[in-house]
Amino acid sequence: MRYAILSDIHGNLEAFRAVLADISRRRADMIWCLGDIVGYGPDPHACLDLLKRQRQLTVPGNHDLAAMNMIASSDFHPDADESNRWTKEQLVDSDMAFLGTLPPTAEKEGCTLVHASPRDPIWEYMRSAEVAAQNLASFQSQVCLVGHTHKPAVFRCIDNTCVEEKFPDDAPLDLGKTRFILNPGGVGQPRDGDPRASYAIFDGGSRSVQLFRVAYDIAATQAKMLKAKLPQALIARLSYGL
Ligand code: ZN
């Protein structure tokens, strides 16, 4: 089986659709979504509706939990808080019902799926090899898949130590039997300086993961955000992937 690993769609329908088109070209049997389907972007309802129609396994992110009033939006950056409050007004009962079905974490094919980190699935940013190593005792599977930072990342872990690497360019990363913590980057608001949508495909047969970047109509998303009067900084950052 092949699994498309997506995270941080963030209500960006143009980016999500472009990624789905790329996935159908490259073929995947199922989507694993690491959360933050909503927040920041102009199409939270349409993104939830499109995601739930896919063959998918999804865990929630901090923005999804804020939309469900399960964590306080006031704990977010002011621009995120403003977009969270706007997002809540756009969601309908079926969106809330779908969000309510999501398990906090999941484990399939030797991979643990969480939004932020295995020891703190809601808030912790997996930004360094030190933080990766501190999380090794908090998941049992060979691989842990995380999102939340919106930056692609590879942590190769042996015994109690992790080393940060990059995904290979245009080639799969062979996992072998080594433990890894992997981040596929962000679909709807990439933050690694490349504005294209980011996602990965895990091949369960060869046990390898490949990263892909997909161009999408950024201006169309920004025009919708402007119309919705979402914060200017959130509109501008899509152009730069920061
Ligand atoms: Zn996010």
Residues whose N, C-alpha, C, O or C-beta is under 5 A from the ligand:
A	BS01	ZN	D8 D36 H148
